[in-house]
Every structure is written in C-alpha cells, then in structure tokens.
Amino acid sequence: MMHDKGTIPPRRLDRRLGFFDAAMILVGIVIGSGIYLTSGIMARSLPSVPLLLLAWVFGGALTLAGALTYAELGAALPEAGGQYIYLREAYGPMAGFLFGWISFLVYMTGGIAALALAFSEYLGYFFPSLGMQATLVSIPLPPSGPDASFSISAGQLMAVLVVLLLSAVNFIGVGYGKTVQNVLTVLKVLTLASIIVFGFSLGRGAGIDWTLNPSHLPPARLLTGFGVALVAVSWAFDGWNNVNFVAGEIRNPQRNLPRALISGTLMITVLYILINTVYVHALPLSEMSGVIRIAEKATSSLFGTTTGAVISAAVLVSVFGALNGSILVGPRIYFAMARDGLFFKRAGEIHSRFRTPHFSILLQAIWASVLISAGSFEQIFTFSIFMAIVFWIAAAAAVFSLRRKRPDLPRPYRTWGYPVIPFLFILASAGILLNTLGESPVEALAGIVLTVGGIPVYLAWHRKSRGKTHDQQKPGS
C-alpha cells in the first residue's frame, strides 16, 4: 500500500502496547494446541504421575529462568527485533542475521504455517468440507511416479485465508492486533481455568497414584525418558521469548517488559501444572500413554459424556490466538534487519498512516502462505527448532557478554539470581539440545546446515549495504 500523499513515513514504531498487552501476547503465543495434546505423548516415556508433573514443573522453571534473563536484555535494549538485537550487540551483525534468516525462512513463518494448518484441522471437525481431507486440486507429477501428485486441499486454502486475514488486521494497526490478541488470550485462559475448576469440583476422577517408580525402571532409563518428555514440554512452552520482538512498541519497556515476561511465564506454568493434574485425576497413566487428544479423553472420562466438540472449539480459539500473536511479533525481526541493511529495504519502512512495518508483514504472509501451499515444510520446521534452542542459549549468554563489553549500558532491570539463573538456563537448554541431537541427529544436522547456508546470504547483503553507504559518503552524493 502506498503512503499518503504529502506525508513523511515515521522513523520509529509507536509505543502503543501496555503491560497487559505484552503479557497477553506472551501468554497467547505460548498457549496454543500443545497443552491439549502433549501429555499423552509424554506418558509413553514417563512411568509415573510425579515424574510427569515434575517435567512440567521443570519446564516452567526453565522458562522462568529464560524470562528472567531476557528481561534484562529487553529492558536494556528495548528495540524492535528483540533477540536479533541482543545477538547483534553481543556477537556482531552476522549472529543477528543468522537468527533472522532462520526466523524468516522457517522458524516464525513455519510456525505460522503450522498453526494455520492446525486451525484448519480443527475447523474440519465442525465443517468437513473445509478440512484438510477435502482435496480441491490434484495435479499428477509423472516424473516422480504414477502415485505422486501436487494437491491443494480446502484446509490449506482456509489456512492461507486465515493468515492473510490476521496479517491484514495487524497491517492496519498494532491496536487492532493487540485487541484481537487480548480477547482471544482471555478466552483461552478462562477455558483452561474452567476445565480445572469443573474437573476437580464436578468430575468423576479415578484418583491419582503418587508412586514415583511403579515399574522399578533403572535410573538411566528414567533419566532418558525424562529428557524425551522435556522436548515435548519445551514445545508447549515455545514462544515465551517472542514478546521481546515488539519491545520497540511497549510503553515504558524498562518496567513493563520484565513484568510481562515474569508474570506471563508464571501464569502459563501454573495453568499447565493444574491442567495436567486434572488429566491424571481423570485417567490412570496407562490410559494416557500414547493418546494424542488427551484433553478430549480426560474430560470425557470426567464428565461421562463426549466432549470432542467442546475441546475442538477450545483448541480452535487457542490456536487462532497463538497464530495472531505470531503474525504480530514476527515482522519486527525483519524490520530490524532491514534497518541494518541486511534485508529488503522496504521491510524497514513504517506505514505513515497505520504506523506498522507493513511490508515486513506482507512478506511474512506471502512466505507463510507458500509454506502452507507446499505442504512439505514440517520437517524443515523441525530442523529450525534445534537451532532455535541454540539461539536461546546464545541470547542468554549475551547477558554475560554485554555486561563485559558494555558495562555502561543502562540496565533498569538486572537478572534476579545472576549469574546462577542465566547459567542454569544455558545448562538446562544445552541438555535438551544434546538430547535432541542424540534422538534426532539428522534433523539437528540439517538445522545446522540450514543456518550455515545463511552465511553467504549475509555476506551478499552486508556487501550491498556497505556499497550503498560508501556511495552516500562520496562528495556530491
């Protein structure tokens, strides 16, 4: 969209987000479909209820340690782009670019595509003709064999339309985007709270077996299973750091960003632990093992009636909110990269009327739609999760690096428990990383290759940016 005639595009994004808005962005992005789906998968690796709940406690503690660490970085460098800025300042522009490269290529856009497809999957429960199984177009691909074809389903089309709709909402103003986010996040929190309250007060539970190791498994087996479960927990908590991407639009970020990170993380952790207590109250662990739609099975057992429609509606709202939050925050990374000359120049523009990074939002919507249409991005997205943990560790380590390199940088909030808390976060994240490397070496290696592939792209952008700067400095230019 063109700028209004006679107006000058603003240089900075407006600070229109308060503490509540920031907290709802964090909570809304994190609580998607994971809490409704992961516990049954975790029960395959864990032999007891105490270990299952301990995994969620550990995941919440790890996330809180990360939030405390990122709070210092966000308060000291309250700019659009969040983690991109921290990596750039601590290790140089290439480190920041590689994070942005992975974010645009697969991490943020792939996450948006995955959420949009999940939305279509659950929408298909109510409207089968709009679901993933309803094929609209199928084009044979003879070179790949008679059974190979390129197909587009109604669910993929719906997923693209939802991405474009929410991108348009966030295009015309962060105020609209935050309103949608606040409403949806409040709804999803109230839904989880209702399941917790009614599950304990009205539900017919089976009782909880608190035996720590009923199967008498050896410690090594318990530790391995616990590590596998933590990968699922990390997925359910993923996105906690994304609110830092919009630090440049938060009012009084030195105060509100740390408060949002800490309070939002605590709220999510409490909800996750309580909802899992409802699950184990409803079902023995043996009946939970391997069940994907665990929330549906647990609530059906509690209330003696099928709750598939209710849970599907809850997931639909939850995923829609997580999708809106991701669409809101992601473009701020590409905006910051463009401002540094490391992305398309127009991605660094701010719309003169709407005060949003409109071109970055548009680029993100287009690429996410391509990933949805391709239908083969899931494995690539898995690759990026490994590298996302690598960048978490690098950003947390930036607290140590920046305290040494920039001791005079204003730090209105300092990490509580420093240096122990950041170190524990790095150590625990490294443990999950090594476990992922052992369990999925191909995906981990592919993630590394995908990231390293961004180096020549960085060098090209960097050379182009330096060339423009040199031309501007010439006499008479």
N, C-alpha and C positions, 0 to 999 in steps of 0.2 A: 504494500500500500504506500502511496506517495505521501510525503509530508505536506501539511497545509501550506498553501502559498503564502510567502512572506514571513513564515515563522522559522526560527533557528532551532534545530534539534538540540535538546538539553545535553549537557556533558555528563551528568550523573543521574542515576536512578533515584527516584524519590523514596524517602523512608516512610512508608505507609503501613508497616507491619508492627503491631504491638506485641507485648509478651504473650498474650493469649493466642494471637495469630501464629506466632512462632512455635508455641507449644503444640498447637493443633496441627501444624504442618508436620512436625516431628512424629507425633502420635499417629496421625492419619497415614503417613507414608509407611511406617513400620507395621501397623496392624492391617494386613491385607488378608490373604487366604491362609497364611501359614499356620496360625493358631487353630484353625478349624481342621487342619489336615495332617500335621507333622507328628503328633503324639503317638498315633498308631504305628507309624514307621519307626519311631524311637523305641517303642515297646519290643520290637524284634531284637534289638541289640542290648536291652537292659532287662535283668531278671527280676527286678523288684520295684515297687512303688517308691520307696525312699530314694533310690538311685534316679528314677525318672524325674521326681520333683527336684532332686539335687541338681540335675542337669539344667533345669530351668532357672534355679537359683544362681547357679554358676554363670549361666548365660547373661542373666540380668546384672550380676556383679561385674562381669567383664564389660558389658555395655556401659554400665555406670562409670567404670574406670576410664573407658574411652571418652565418655561425655565430659568427665571432669578435666581430662587432658585437652580435648578440643575446645572446651570453654575458655581456657587461657589463650589459645591461638585465635579463636574468634573474637574475643574481647580486645586483643592486642592488634589484630589486623581485620577490622570489621568491613571487609570489602566484598563485592560480588565475586563469586567464584570459589570461596571457601578453601577447600583442600588444595585446589590448584594454586592459590596464592601462597599457602603455607609451604608447599613443596618448592615453589619457585624461589621464595625468600630464603629457605634453608639450604637448598642444594643447587639452585640455578634454574634457568628457564627450561632446559631440556627435561628435567624431572617433572616440572609442572605440565609441560606439553604432553609427555607420555601418559600422565594421568588423564588429561583432557582428551587425548587421542583414543584411549580405551573407553572413556566415558561416552564419547560421541559415537564411536564405531559400534560398540556392543553393550557396554555396561548400563548406561542410562537409557539409551534407545532400545536395547534388547529387553531391559526390564519393563519399559513401557509397552513394548510389543507383547511380552509375556502376560502382563496384567490385562491388556486389552483382549487377548485371546481367552484368558481365564474368565473375563466378563462375559464374552460370547458363549463360552461353555456353559456357564450357569444360567445365562439368559435362555439357552436352548432347553433348559428344564421346563420353562414356562411356555416357550414358543419354539417347538422343534423345527419349524421351517426356517428359523433364524439361527440355528445352531451349527456347530462345526461339521456335523454329518450331512448337512444339506448341500450337496455339490451344485454349483451354478454353472461352472465351465470346466471342461476337462479336455486338454489338448494332448494327443499322443506324442511321444518323443521316440521315433523309430530307431535312432542310433543307439539308444540305451536298452532296446529290447521291446517286445510287444506289450509287456505289462507296465512299462514306465510311462508316466504322463504328468503334465503340469496341470494342477487343479486349483480352482478358487471356490471356496465354499461360502455359503451365506454368512457363516460365523466369521470368516476372515473379513468379508465386506463390512459386517457390523463393527468389527474391531477397528477397522480403518476409520469408519464414520465416527466412532466414539472418540478416537484420538484426535480427529480433525475438529470435532465439536468442542472438546475441552481445550484444545490448543487455541481455538477462536475465542473462547471465554477468557483465557489468560492473555491473549493477544490484546484485547480491548481494555485491559487494566488489571493490575495486581489486586485492586479492590474487589473485582468480581471473582477472581481466582481464589482469594482468601475467604470470601463469603461462602462459596461452594465448599471449600475445604473445612471451614468451621462447622457448617451444618452437618456434613457427612461424618466428620470425626465425632461430633457429639452423639450422633445416631448410633455409630458403631460401638462407642464406649457404653452407651445405655443398653444396647443389645447384649453385650458381654456381661454387663452388670446384672441384667435381668436373668440370664441363664444361670449365673452364680447364685443369686438370691433365691430364685424359684427352684433351682436344682437342689439346694440344701433344705429349703423350707417345705416344698411340696413333693419333691421327687422321692421315688422309692428306691433308695440306694441299696447296693449289695454289701456294703461295709468295706473297709479298707484293711488289707493285710500289710502290716508295717514291718514284716521280716526283711532284713537287709539283703540276705543272700540265700533265698529258699532253695535254690538249685545247687548250692555249695560249689559254685564255679571257682576256679583258681583266680588269684588276684590279677594275673596278667590278662586273663580273659575279660575280667570285669573292667580293667583299665581300657582295653581296646574297644569294648562295647560302649563305654562312656565317651570315648573320643569320637566314635562314629555318631553317637547321639548329639554331641556338641555341634557337629557340622549342620545338622538339621535345626538345632536351636539358633545357630548363627544366621541361618537363612531366615528364620522367623523374626529375628531382631534386625535384619539388614535394612539399611536406610536411615538409621538413627543419626548419622552424621550429615545427612543431606540438607538439614535446615541451615547449616553453615554456608551453603551456596548462596543464600539470599541475605547474608549478613549486611550487604550494602543497602538493603531496603528495610532493615529493622530499626525502629526508633530506639535511641539510647542503647545501642547494641552492647556496650560495655557492661550494662546491667541486665538487660532483657535476654540476651543470647545465652549466657551461662544459666540463668534461671530456667529458661525454656529447655535447655539440654538436660539439666539435672531433674527438674520436676517431671518432664515428659518421659524420661527414661524410667524413673521410679514408678510412675503411673502404669506404664506398659508392663514392667516386671511384676507388679502386684496383680494386675489383671491376668497375666499369663500363668502365674503360680496358682491363683484361685480357680481359674477355669480348668486347669489340669487336675486340681483337687476334685472338681466336680466330675471329670471324666473317670478318675479312679474310684470315686464314690459310686458311680453308676455301674462300672464294669470291672470285673477281675482283669488283671494284666494279661492273662492268657487269651481273653476275648478281645482285647485291644490290639494284640500283636498283628501287625500287617494290615490293619484296617486303614484305608485312606480317608474316607469320610467319617472320621472318628466323632466329630461333633454331632452328626446326624444319628449315629448309632447310640451314642451315650444319652442324648436327650430322649430318643425314642424309648430307651430302656427305663429312663427315669420317670417319664410321664405316661408310659403304657400305650402310646399311640405314635404313629408315624409322623416324624417332624421334618421330613425331607423338604417340603415346600418352604417351611419357616427358615430352616438353616440355609437353604439355597438363596432365599431372599436376603438373609443377613450377610452371606458371603458376597452377593451381588453388590450390596451397598458398600461393604468393606473394600472390595476390590476397586470399585468406582472412585472411592475417596483416595485410595493409595495411588491410583492412576492420575487423578487430578494433581495430587501433591508432587508426583514425579515430573509431570509436564510443567508445573510451575517452577520448580527449582533448577531443573537440568540446563535450560538455556543460559543461565547465569555463568556457567563454566565456559561455554563457547564465547559468550560476550567478553569475559575477562581475557581469554586467549586472543580474541580479535583485537582488543585494545592494546595488546602487547605485540601485535603484528604477526601472530602465529596462527591465524585462521582467516577466513574470508573477511575482508574489510567491513562489509555491510553487516556482518554479525555483531560488530561493535557499536552499531547505531542504536539510538533510543528514539522511539516514535515521539514526534513533537506533541501529539495530542494525547496518546494513551500512556505515555511515559513507561513503555515496556521495551525490552530488547526484541522487537518484533521479528526481525529477520532471523535471529537465533531460534526463536520459537517456531518459525516457518520451516527452517532447515531440519530441526529435530522432528517435527511432524512428518515431513516428507520421508526422512530416512527410516523412522519407526514404521511408517506405512509400507515401505519397501520390505523391511524385515518381516512384517506380518504377511505380506503377499508371497514372499519367498517360501515361508513355512518351514525353513530349514535352519533357523538361527539358534535353536535351542542349545545345540552342542557348543556353538560359538559363545553363547551367553554363559555356559558352564565354564568355558575357558577363562572368561573375564572375572568370574567370582574368585578364582585363585589369585589373580593379580590385584583384585580389589582388596584382599586381605594384606597383600604385600604393601599396597599404598597406605592402608590403615597404619601398619607398623611404621612406615617411613614418616607419615604425618605425626604420629605420636612421638617419634624420635626427634622431630623438628622442635619440640619443646626444649629438649636439651641443647640442640644445635643453635637455636635462636637466642637462648639465654647466654650462650657463649659468644656468638657472633654479634648480637645486637643487644648488649646489656642495657642500653639506654632506651630501648623500645618501651613505650608506656604499657604497663600491664595492670589494668584496673582490677582484673581477677587473676589470681595465681592458683594453679592446680593444687587442690587440697591433697595433702599427703605426699607432695613432691619431695624426693624423686621416686618414692616407692610405688605410688599409684601408676604413673606412666610406665615404669619398668615392669610392673606386674601385667599391665595391659599388653605390652610388647611381648613379654614372655608367654603369656597365655595364647595370644594370637599366633605367635610362632609355633606353638604346639599344635594348634588347629591346622596351620599351614603344612607342617610336616606330616600330620595325619592324612591330610588331603593328598599330599604328594605320594604317600605310601599307598593309599586306597585308589587314587585315580592319577597315576603318573602320566598317562597320555594327555589327559585334559590339562594337567599342570604344565607340562612341557609346551603344549600348544598355546597356552596363555602367555608363556614367556616369549615364544616365537612371535605371537601377535603383537606383543608390546615392543619387542626389539624392532619389529617391522616399521614402527613409527619413527625410528631414528632418522632414516633418510628423508622422511616427510618433514620432520623437524628441521633438518639441515636446509632443505629447499625453502621452507617458509622463512627461516632465520636469514638466509642469504638474500631472499627477496626483500625482507624488512630492512636489512642493513643497506641494501642498494637504494631503497627509497629514501632512507634517512640521509645517505650520502648525497643524493641528488638535491634534496631540500636544503642542504648546507652549502651548496655551490653558490658563488656570488651571482646575484641577479635572479636566483631561482625563487 
